Amino acid sequence: MNIGIIAHLKHPIRKPYMGGLEAFTHDICHRLKARGHQITLYASELSDPDLNVKVILSDTDYDRETFSRFRSHELSEDFISTHHAYLETMQDIDGQGHDVIFNNSLNYVPITMASLIQTPMVTVLHTPPIFELKRAMAHEKKLGQIKFVSVSKTNAEAWKPFLKDCQVINNGVDTQTWTFNAEPSGGYVIWFGRIHPDKGTHLAIRAAKEAGRNIKIAGTIADRNYYDVYVAPLLDENVEVLGACDHEQLNDLIGNADVSVITPCWDEPFGLVVAESLACGTPVAGISRGALPYILCEETGCLTTSNRTDELAQCINQAAKLNRTRCRERAEQTLDAEHMVDAYEALFKELISTEELTNAG
């Protein structure tokens, strides 16, 4: 198949990943390419050149300190440049020889313009309902030319008022590159990801202290003010902040942790950190929001329905008793990236076949 993949443009699609969407896009591009498909990634210019990138937005103004394209946070300029990048892409995309368009942009333009192109399109809903997508979908669903997919059952439920029937394809991780560790030696718990208010880093630190455990924090500071106000005051000899870690370092840190503490402060649609932790055999203690309660089961995690750190501390100590082999099995059975690609590949083939039958008729 010849697959045109539309990325979102907030960050380049390359390592180190700024978030789960960059990781998803990068990974699935490589996997589709490895299966012999021809791919073109429509993304910003600093994206990984191995993904056959067709540059649609300059990264000249991209600032890796603030993780934004404009130091002055000129949102109107950012909005306009992104709008035109997608507009020009969609105007030309039918002439690129693609069999299917795989839209991961989180932007309204590809959805709005889907009625003007002939190539079948799959749009993945990586977020809960947001205003601009809801508006675009309200018009498009009358035409029914886009196949929508949600990354989790939870997210599909959230979209139900706007999209009644939405196929669910869980995100996945490479369980072959995450090494299972049956006997951790670290004597600590770990929190990993972007240090940002949405991720609740400070809650994890407080809960670990209340549970009587040391905690290691791995990840980039995505919000400096949040870090300075909420995280830094909690730092002491029981808290180790490691900064960004590569895959091998992170694999070792997670695998040797007694528990991964995952503290979403919003309804996160998936959360690759959960899958990564289970692949290492590390059980999860966390806050029951978004997809977390559906990804985990009683054998692989312990969750609290509140933000109370005393309850989360209890979850940490309970999760530490869970069977690590069962955690690994959960990852292999339900969260493996190859299963995810199998599902998308089957969907693409189905849409292409339907399109060919329609044209033949």
C-alpha positions in Angstrom: 0.0 0.0 0.0 1.0 3.6 -0.5 0.1 5.4 2.7 0.1 9.1 3.3 0.4 9.8 7.0 -0.5 13.3 8.3 1.2 14.2 11.6 0.3 16.9 14.1 2.6 19.9 13.9 3.1 20.9 17.5 6.5 19.1 17.6 8.7 17.3 15.1 8.2 13.6 14.8 11.6 12.3 16.1 13.4 11.1 19.2 13.4 12.2 22.0 9.6 12.3 21.9 7.8 15.2 23.4 4.8 13.0 24.1 2.8 9.9 23.3 1.5 11.2 19.9 5.0 11.7 18.6 6.0 8.2 19.8 2.9 6.7 18.2 3.4 8.4 14.9 7.1 7.6 14.7 6.6 4.0 15.7 3.8 3.2 13.4 5.6 4.8 10.4 8.6 2.5 11.0 6.4 -0.6 11.4 4.3 0.1 8.2 7.6 0.7 6.3 9.1 -2.5 7.7 6.1 -4.4 6.4 6.8 -3.2 2.9 4.4 -0.4 2.6 5.4 2.9 0.9 4.9 5.7 3.4 5.0 9.5 3.2 4.9 11.5 6.5 3.5 15.0 6.2 5.2 16.7 9.1 7.5 19.6 10.2 11.0 19.8 8.9 13.0 18.5 11.9 11.1 15.2 11.8 13.1 11.9 11.3 14.2 11.8 7.6 14.0 8.0 7.7 10.2 8.4 7.6 10.2 9.8 4.1 9.1 13.2 5.3 7.3 15.7 3.1 7.9 18.9 4.9 4.8 21.0 5.4 5.9 23.4 8.1 9.2 25.0 8.9 10.9 24.4 12.3 13.0 27.5 12.2 11.0 29.0 15.1 10.7 25.8 17.1 12.2 26.3 20.6 13.1 23.1 22.4 13.4 25.1 25.7 9.7 26.2 25.7 8.5 23.4 23.4 6.7 26.0 21.3 7.3 27.6 17.9 7.2 31.2 19.2 9.0 32.4 22.2 6.3 35.2 22.6 3.6 32.5 22.4 1.9 34.2 19.4 -0.9 31.8 19.3 -2.6 33.5 16.3 0.6 33.2 14.2 0.9 29.5 15.2 -2.7 28.8 14.4 -2.5 30.5 11.0 0.7 28.8 9.9 -0.6 25.4 11.0 -4.0 26.1 9.2 -2.2 26.9 5.9 0.2 24.0 6.2 -2.7 21.5 6.4 -4.8 23.4 3.8 -2.0 23.2 1.2 -1.4 19.6 2.0 -5.0 18.6 1.5 -5.2 20.5 -1.7 -2.4 18.5 -3.2 -2.8 15.1 -1.5 -4.9 13.4 -4.1 -2.1 13.8 -6.6 0.5 11.9 -4.5 -0.6 8.4 -5.5 -1.7 7.3 -2.0 -4.1 4.4 -1.5 -5.2 5.7 1.9 -4.6 8.8 4.1 -3.8 8.1 7.7 -4.7 11.3 9.6 -3.1 11.9 13.1 -3.1 15.6 13.0 -5.6 16.6 15.7 -6.6 19.5 13.4 -9.9 20.4 11.8 -8.6 21.1 8.3 -8.0 17.5 7.1 -11.5 16.5 8.4 -13.2 19.5 6.8 -11.5 18.9 3.5 -12.1 15.2 3.3 -15.2 15.7 1.2 -13.1 17.3 -1.5 -10.6 14.4 -2.0 -11.0 11.0 -3.5 -8.5 9.1 -1.4 -10.1 7.2 1.5 -9.1 8.6 4.9 -8.7 7.2 8.4 -8.7 9.7 11.2 -7.4 8.7 14.7 -8.9 10.4 17.7 -6.0 10.8 20.0 -7.8 13.3 22.3 -11.0 13.7 24.1 -13.6 15.8 22.3 -12.2 19.3 21.5 -14.1 22.2 20.0 -12.5 22.4 16.6 -12.7 18.7 15.9 -16.3 18.5 17.0 -17.3 21.3 14.7 -15.5 19.7 11.7 -17.0 16.3 12.5 -20.6 17.6 12.7 -20.4 18.4 9.0 -18.4 15.4 7.9 -20.5 12.7 9.5 -23.4 13.7 7.2 -21.2 12.6 4.4 -19.5 9.6 6.1 -16.3 9.7 4.0 -13.9 9.3 7.0 -13.4 6.2 9.0 -12.8 7.3 12.6 -10.7 5.3 15.1 -10.3 5.8 18.9 -7.1 4.8 20.7 -9.1 3.5 23.7 -12.5 2.4 24.7 -12.6 5.3 27.2 -12.0 7.8 24.5 -14.6 6.3 22.2 -17.1 6.6 25.0 -16.2 10.3 25.4 -16.8 10.9 21.6 -20.1 9.0 21.6 -22.3 12.2 21.7 -20.6 13.3 18.4 -19.7 9.9 16.9 -21.9 7.0 17.7 -19.9 4.2 16.1 -16.1 4.4 16.5 -13.8 1.5 16.1 -11.3 1.1 18.9 -7.6 0.2 18.2 -5.5 0.3 21.4 -2.2 1.9 21.2 0.8 -0.4 21.7 4.5 -0.6 22.5 7.3 -2.8 21.2 7.2 -5.6 23.8 10.4 -7.0 22.3 12.5 -3.9 23.1 11.1 -3.5 26.7 12.9 -6.1 28.8 10.9 -8.0 31.4 12.5 -8.0 34.9 11.0 -10.5 37.3 13.2 -9.5 40.3 13.7 -5.7 40.6 16.7 -4.7 42.6 16.1 -0.9 42.9 14.0 -0.6 46.1 12.3 2.5 44.7 9.2 3.5 42.8 9.3 5.4 39.5 7.4 8.2 37.8 8.3 8.9 34.2 7.0 11.2 31.5 6.8 14.9 30.8 6.9 17.0 34.0 3.7 19.0 33.4 0.5 19.8 35.5 -1.5 17.4 33.4 0.8 14.5 34.5 0.6 15.2 38.3 4.3 14.7 39.1 3.9 16.4 42.5 1.2 13.9 43.5 3.4 11.0 42.8 6.2 12.4 44.9 3.9 13.1 47.9 2.3 9.7 47.7 5.7 7.9 47.5 6.8 9.7 50.7 3.6 8.8 52.5 4.2 5.2 51.4 7.7 5.3 52.9 9.4 4.8 49.6 12.1 6.5 47.5 11.0 7.8 44.1 12.9 8.4 40.9 11.6 11.0 38.4 12.6 10.5 34.7 11.5 13.0 32.1 11.8 16.5 30.6 10.5 19.6 32.3 7.6 20.6 30.0 6.3 23.4 32.3 9.1 25.2 34.2 6.7 27.2 36.4 4.9 24.0 37.5 8.2 22.4 38.3 9.5 25.4 40.3 6.2 25.9 42.2 5.0 22.3 42.8 7.8 19.9 42.3 11.0 21.5 43.4 9.8 22.2 47.0 9.3 18.5 47.4 12.8 17.5 46.5 14.9 15.9 49.2 17.2 12.8 49.7 14.2 10.5 49.0 13.6 12.0 45.5 15.9 11.7 42.5 15.2 13.8 39.4 17.0 12.2 36.5 16.0 14.3 33.5 15.5 12.9 30.1 16.6 9.3 29.7 17.1 7.2 26.5 15.3 3.9 26.0 18.0 1.7 27.5 18.2 3.9 30.7 14.4 4.0 31.0 14.0 0.3 30.5 16.5 -0.3 33.3 14.9 2.2 35.6 11.3 0.9 35.1 12.3 -2.7 35.2 14.1 -2.3 38.5 11.3 -0.3 40.1 8.9 -1.9 42.5 6.0 0.2 41.1 5.3 2.8 38.5 3.3 5.7 39.8 1.1 7.1 37.1 -0.9 10.2 38.0 -3.0 11.7 35.2 -4.8 14.9 36.1 -7.0 14.9 33.0 -8.9 12.2 31.1 -5.9 11.0 29.1 -7.1 9.0 26.1 -4.4 6.3 26.4 -1.0 6.7 28.1 1.9 4.8 26.6 3.7 4.9 30.0 1.2 2.3 31.3 2.0 -0.1 28.5 5.8 0.5 28.9 5.6 -0.2 32.6 3.7 -3.5 32.2 6.0 -4.6 29.4 8.9 -4.4 31.9 6.8 -6.3 34.4 6.3 -3.4 36.7 2.9 -3.0 38.3 1.1 0.3 38.4 -0.3 2.5 41.1 -2.2 5.5 39.9 -5.2 7.7 39.6 -8.3 6.2 37.9 -8.8 8.6 35.1 -9.0 8.4 31.3 -8.0 5.0 29.9 -6.0 3.9 32.9 -8.7 1.7 34.5 -9.4 0.0 31.2 -5.7 -0.7 30.3 -5.1 -2.2 33.7 -6.8 -5.1 35.6 -6.7 -6.0 39.3 -3.7 -8.3 38.7 -1.6 -5.5 37.2 -2.4 -2.3 39.0 -4.1 -0.6 41.9 -5.9 2.7 41.4 -7.6 5.4 43.5 -10.5 7.4 42.2 -9.4 10.6 44.0 -6.3 12.8 44.0 -5.7 12.1 47.7 -2.1 11.2 48.2 -2.8 9.0 51.2 -5.0 6.8 49.1 -2.4 6.7 46.3 0.2 5.8 48.9 -1.9 2.7 49.9 -2.2 1.9 46.2 1.6 2.0 45.8 2.1 -0.5 48.7 -0.6 -2.8 47.3 0.7 -2.7 43.8 4.2 -3.7 44.9 2.7 -7.1 45.9 1.3 -7.9 42.5 2.7 -10.6 40.1 5.2 -9.1 37.7 4.8 -12.0 35.2 1.1 -11.2 34.9 2.0 -7.6 34.1 4.2 -8.7 31.3 1.5 -11.1 30.0 -1.0 -8.2 30.0 1.3 -6.1 27.8 1.9 -8.9 25.4 -1.7 -9.9 25.0 -3.4 -6.5 24.8 -0.8 -3.7 24.3 1.7 -5.1 21.7 2.5 -2.7 18.8 2.4 -5.4 16.2 -1.2 -6.2 17.1 -2.0 -2.5 16.8 -0.4 -2.4 13.3 -2.3 -5.6 12.3 -5.5 -3.8 13.0 -4.7 -0.6 11.1 -3.4 -2.6 8.2 -6.6 -4.6 8.0 -8.6 -1.4 8.2 -6.6 0.2 5.4 -7.1 -2.8 3.1 -10.8 -2.9 3.8 -11.2 0.8 2.9 -9.2 0.5 -0.2 -11.2 -2.5 -1.3 -14.5 -0.7 -0.7 -13.2 2.3 -2.7 -12.2 0.1 -5.6 -15.6 -1.6 -5.6 -17.4 1.8 -5.5 -15.3 3.1 -8.4 -15.9 -0.1 -10.4 -19.6 0.3 -9.9 
